[in-house]
């Protein structure tokens, strides 16, 4: 995952802010930052502790000596603010804490030899701390409609994003739909879609790739889905109807689930109770091609929320790289992807389209899918990002 790309930036360091930790399920930022770190130092800052209990636990078990700094690779470092610098929902208290966190990050930058880094921001909630840094360039990379998430404070997030859009020199969005909603506040907004490590996921078709025993023992045909099982996105009711009617098919779902009190609704419980349905849970990223090898058709069974309609699925590119037929809800796919994804609405159509995908798959179609994946790699995306950043930096120097 660390091909030397982005040489246009001449080793300029990157300070990045994201809502999740590096150890979470790999997302767009993991792939982008790991590649940027091949030619420069990158420091990813995660959110601080968000409540007193977690802060106290950290202090008791780690004390004031905790630095929160971890080296992931030669050029990539992550920082989780230590428990004695927690977030507070009270602005009067959080403002001084934010100042302390910014001072701590500056000391880390000095320690790592990262003078005047580019700021690369993945979420609007970091605008307060971003405004405390002088930087040669500020980049905002938007891959979701953040204010549409369940439980989000929509008014606060939209206000934060408006500030970040005005502050940013460059904005990247993963779809044209997300761009349309932001370009009015920042004309330097560009579409940079998600990508894939095509060679890596292409090993799903390699003869030497060994199928894991937990999926190898499941009878075929296997209809697979690799996703986070989140209730507002995952259409358990649709899948329940499909696999009740087609008891000879096996559904295999790979990925972490939301906590039981969030995702344990009736539809999901009923789906899991079917004898031909298998939830295997989260599997290591380095094992996914081996699991995909066993799948005859791969699904994108999402509920059409605003986030899904405006997003760009990572798994779709990984399915393509693995050469697998894809059945999805109707989405705004990129032009080169669109001919290779079968879409369906409603239970009857889903069954018919899956049957068609099973029947009509061929070696020629597998190669065609892999060819499209080969034109949508993370290396290509990071080259696109690097060229746009280099051009923006040159423009600032000329001012």
PADODREN-974797 format. One record per residue (C-alpha): x, y negated, z negated. Coordinates in steps of 0.02 Angstrom, whole numbers, padded with zeros to 5 digits, always signed. Layout:
! PADODREN-974797
XYZ
...
This chain:
! PADODREN-974797
+00000+00000+00000
+00148-00119+00002
+00198-00142+00184
+00303-00300+00211
+00174-00418+00282
+00143-00604+00264
+00321-00656+00308
+00256-00827+00364
+00246-00878+00181
+00435-00867+00157
+00426-00790-00015
+00314-00924-00093
+00245-00850-00256
+00060-00824-00287
-00037-00851-00450
-00205-00764-00436
-00360-00764-00547
-00490-00623-00543
-00635-00566-00651
-00585-00383-00663
-00426-00296-00716
-00301-00212-00603
-00347-00041-00673
-00527-00056-00614
-00592+00024-00454
-00486-00041-00308
-00567-00187-00219
-00519-00317-00090
-00401-00409-00209
-00302-00251-00249
-00264-00223-00066
-00225-00405-00026
-00118-00442-00178
-00019-00280-00169
+00032-00323+00009
+00072-00503-00031
+00182-00440-00174
+00292-00347-00050
+00373-00511+00002
+00355-00622-00152
+00308-00620-00335
+00124-00613-00375
+00047-00638-00547
-00135-00585-00567
-00225-00660-00717
-00377-00569-00786
-00509-00644-00900
-00475-00664-01087
-00568-00569-01222
-00747-00629-01220
-00803-00598-01399
-00735-00605-01573
-00742-00417-01607
-00628-00377-01461
-00509-00517-01510
-00500-00457-01691
-00472-00276-01633
-00329-00333-01523
-00249-00431-01663
-00261-00286-01785
-00185-00162-01663
-00063-00272-01570
-00037-00429-01670
+00029-00596-01610
+00172-00510-01519
+00057-00450-01379
+00107-00536-01218
-00025-00461-01104
+00103-00451-00961
+00118-00290-00860
+00229-00254-00711
+00133-00153-00581
+00266-00147-00445
+00428-00236-00399
+00340-00398-00353
+00169-00381-00436
+00129-00426-00616
-00036-00436-00709
-00078-00540-00861
-00224-00515-00980
-00227-00658-01107
-00185-00590-01280
-00326-00573-01407
-00276-00730-01499
-00325-00829-01342
-00507-00771-01319
-00643-00854-01218
-00774-00952-01313
-00947-00996-01247
-00936-01159-01345
-00857-01289-01229
-00786-01390-01375
-00690-01235-01432
-00650-01160-01263
-00571-01318-01191
-00421-01312-01310
-00411-01122-01288
-00408-01148-01100
-00266-01271-01122
-00169-01145-01226
-00197-01009-01097
-00136-01124-00958
+00021-01166-01059
+00052-00981-01090
+00034-00944-00903
+00158-01084-00861
+00285-01005-00978
+00258-00837-00893
+00284-00918-00723
+00449-00991-00785
+00499-00822-00856
+00461-00736-00689
+00547-00870-00586
+00384-00919-00498
+00401-01105-00466
+00252-01197-00387
+00148-01045-00339
-00001-01045-00223
-00162-01024-00323
-00267-00880-00256
-00439-00875-00340
-00565-00732-00328
-00708-00802-00434
-00783-00974-00468
-00778-00949-00657
-00591-00990-00653
-00614-01168-00592
-00581-01242-00766
-00408-01165-00779
-00370-01193-00593
-00394-01379-00619
-00255-01376-00749
-00124-01326-00619
-00037-01425-00484
-00008-01312-00334
+00050-01328-00154
-00112-01242-00100
-00273-01175-00176
-00359-01026-00092
-00532-00963-00137
-00571-00786-00075
-00757-00749-00087
-00814-00568-00061
-00985-00573-00148
-01131-00689-00182
-01079-00700-00365
-01230-00797-00425
-01345-00657-00362
-01278-00526-00484
-01397-00463-00618
-01376-00564-00777
-01275-00702-00693
-01305-00882-00746
-01350-00939-00571
-01353-01126-00605
-01184-01124-00694
-01100-01014-00562
-01164-01119-00418
-01098-01277-00503
-00929-01194-00534
-00919-01134-00354
-00960-01307-00287
-00814-01377-00387
-00699-01239-00326
-00751-01264-00145
-00709-01449-00159
-00542-01409-00242
-00488-01270-00122
-00380-01303+00031
-00436-01139+00110
-00588-01028+00086
-00600-00848+00146
-00765-00753+00153
-00790-00571+00202
-00942-00604+00313
-01014-00743+00421
-01165-00750+00305
-01057-00795+00156
-00965-00922+00263
-01127-01008+00315
-01168-01039+00132
-00999-01120+00096
-00935-01207+00252
-01042-01361+00216
-00939-01397+00060
-00773-01343+00136
-00749-01346+00325
-00587-01248+00304
-00688-01088+00276
-00640-00934+00377
-00708-00757+00392
-00582-00625+00337
-00671-00459+00330
-00625-00313+00219
-00506-00182+00287
-00434-00010+00261
-00271+00085+00248
-00312+00179+00407
-00165+00299+00405
-00199+00348+00226
-00385+00384+00247
-00349+00464+00415
-00271+00609+00320
-00450+00667+00288
-00439+00750+00459
-00264+00820+00436
-00254+01012+00431
-00139+01006+00280
-00257+00905+00169
-00323+01021+00034
-00505+01006-00016
-00530+00989-00206
-00612+01140-00285
-00757+01042-00364
-00822+00990-00193
-00756+01142-00099
-00876+01255-00194
-01030+01154-00144
-01129+01228+00002
-01138+01128+00163
-01187+01027+00251
-01122+00898+00128
-01194+00725+00140
-01076+00613+00042
-01072+00443-00037
-00922+00357-00118
-00984+00209-00218
-01007+00128-00387
-01179+00185-00447
-01257+00018-00492
-01448+00015-00510
-01477-00146-00414
-01386-00076-00261
-01397+00114-00263
-01563+00175-00191
-01592+00330-00299
-01776+00337-00253
-01740+00348-00067
-01608+00483-00092
-01723+00580-00207
-01856+00591-00072
-01730+00636+00064
-01649+00778-00034
-01812+00847-00101
-01869+00869+00078
-01702+00937+00138
-01656+01060+00003
-01531+01144+00119
-01422+00987+00119
-01305+00946-00025
-01284+00767-00085
-01116+00728-00165
-01091+00559-00250
-00916+00506-00302
-00888+00351-00406
-00912+00275-00579
-01084+00239-00649
-01150+00091-00745
-01183+00128-00929
-01330+00244-00961
-01439+00106-01035
-01418+00008-00872
-01422+00139-00736
-01516+00282-00819
-01685+00243-00742
-01814+00372-00693
-01764+00373-00509
-01582+00411-00548
-01625+00544-00678
-01743+00629-00555
-01612+00624-00418
-01480+00701-00531
-01601+00839-00582
-01614+00907-00404
-01515+01070-00382
-01435+01010-00219
-01372+00845-00291
-01198+00830-00367
-01130+00675-00455
-00942+00704-00476
-00900+00538-00559
-00749+00430-00525
-00601+00512-00438
-00425+00445-00416
-00399+00335-00264
-00261+00450-00202
-00384+00596-00196
-00521+00513-00093
-00464+00572+00081
-00469+00752+00018
-00648+00728-00043
-00699+00643+00119
-00631+00792+00216
-00775+00898+00149
-00912+00775+00195
-01009+00803+00355
-01099+00634+00349
-01062+00482+00239
-01199+00369+00173
-01221+00185+00130
-01387+00204+00036
-01404+00027-00031
-01554-00074-00083
-01560-00230+00024
-01519-00358-00108
-01444-00526-00061
-01272-00465-00112
-01282-00310-00003
-01347-00409+00147
-01205-00535+00133
-01066-00411+00090
-00943-00308+00191
-00929-00131+00124
-00753-00067+00089
-00814+00113+00098
-00880+00090+00274
-00703+00058+00339
-00637+00206+00238
-00772+00319+00311
-00723+00262+00486
-00539+00293+00453
-00584+00468+00393
-00676+00495+00558
-00844+00526+00473
-01019+00491+00541
-01102+00349+00443
-01286+00322+00404
-01330+00155+00325
-01469+00033+00288
-01478-00105+00420
-01338-00231+00389
-01246-00366+00487
-01099-00261+00545
-00950-00328+00640
-00967-00307+00828
-00836-00169+00842
-00911-00071+00697
-01095-00085+00746
-01096+00051+00882
-01021+00179+00763
-01146+00161+00619
-01319+00238+00627
-01450+00136+00533
-01612+00193+00455
-01760+00123+00358
-01879+00231+00259
-01868+00415+00210
-01926+00490+00376
-01802+00388+00476
-01660+00428+00355
-01691+00614+00375
-01701+00601+00565
-01543+00496+00578
-01442+00610+00462
-01497+00761+00565
-01442+00669+00722
-01273+00628+00644
-01247+00809+00595
-01296+00873+00768
-01205+00748+00879
-01038+00729+00791
-00889+00772+00900
-00698+00759+00907
-00717+00613+01028
-00827+00517+00906
-00707+00550+00763
-00564+00477+00865
-00671+00327+00913
-00708+00291+00730
-00526+00305+00683
-00478+00190+00826
-00594+00054+00760
-00525+00078+00584
-00351+00056+00658
-00401-00119+00715
-00466-00164+00541
-00320-00128+00426
-00271-00219+00267
-00102-00260+00345
-00193-00351+00486
-00305-00442+00361
-00156-00500+00259
-00067-00560+00417
-00224-00661+00458
-00227-00733+00281
-00041-00772+00286
-00053-00863+00453
-00197-00971+00391
-00106-01009+00228
+00056-01052+00321
-00038-01170+00438
-00124-01255+00291
+00042-01276+00200
+00121-01354+00355
-00027-01472+00367
-00003-01530+00188
+00182-01560+00215
+00145-01671+00365
+00030-01783+00263
